[in-house]
Amino acid sequence: MTVSCATASFCAIGDANGNVLTWNGSSWSTPQSVDPNGGGFSSISCTASDYCVASDQSGGSVVTYG
C-alpha cells in the first residue's frame, strides 16, 4: 500500500489490488479499480486533489487517477 497527500483534505491510497481510495478530509472513499493489470501499486504521487500518478507492481505500468 502506498499513500500520497496533495493537501490536508486530499489523500490517495493505492492498494495491493490496483484500487485507489481517496480521503476528503473527513472520510475515505470506497475502493475504485484503476489498474487494469490489477497488480497493486508500488508508488503513488498526487500533485493536486484531482490528479495522481501511480506505478504498478506487475509490470511497471503507470496509471493516472483524477
C-alpha positions in Angstrom: 0.0 0.0 0.0 1.2 3.5 -0.8 -0.2 6.9 0.0 0.2 10.5 -1.1 -1.4 13.7 0.2 -1.7 16.7 -2.0 -3.4 18.8 0.7 -4.7 18.3 4.3 -8.1 17.5 2.8 -7.0 15.2 0.0 -5.0 12.0 0.1 -5.0 8.9 -2.1 -4.0 5.3 -1.3 -3.0 2.8 -3.9 -3.6 -0.7 -2.6 -2.3 -4.2 -3.4 -5.2 -5.0 -5.7 -4.9 -2.0 -8.1 -7.5 0.1 -6.3 -7.4 3.7 -5.2 -9.2 5.2 -2.2 -9.3 8.9 -1.6 -9.6 11.0 1.6 -11.7 14.1 1.5 -10.7 15.5 4.9 -13.3 13.5 6.9 -13.7 10.1 5.3 -12.3 7.6 2.9 -14.0 6.7 -0.4 -14.8 3.1 -1.4 -12.1 1.4 -3.4 -12.1 2.2 -7.2 -10.3 -0.1 -9.6 -7.9 2.0 -11.7 -5.1 -0.5 -12.6 -6.1 -2.7 -15.5 -3.3 -5.1 -14.6 -4.6 -5.5 -11.0 -1.1 -5.9 -9.7 -1.2 -3.4 -7.0 0.8 -0.2 -6.6 4.5 0.3 -5.7 4.1 4.1 -5.5 1.6 6.9 -5.9 2.1 10.7 -6.1 -0.7 13.3 -6.1 0.1 16.8 -7.2 -3.4 18.1 -6.7 -6.7 16.9 -5.4 -7.7 16.0 -9.0 -4.5 14.4 -10.3 -2.4 11.4 -9.1 0.1 9.2 -10.9 0.9 5.7 -9.7 3.2 2.9 -10.9 2.0 -0.7 -10.6 4.0 -3.7 -9.3 3.1 -6.1 -12.1 5.0 -4.6 -15.0 6.0 -1.1 -14.3 2.9 0.4 -15.9 2.0 3.9 -15.0 -1.7 4.9 -14.4 -3.2 8.2 -13.8 -6.2 8.9 -11.5 -8.3 12.1 -11.3 
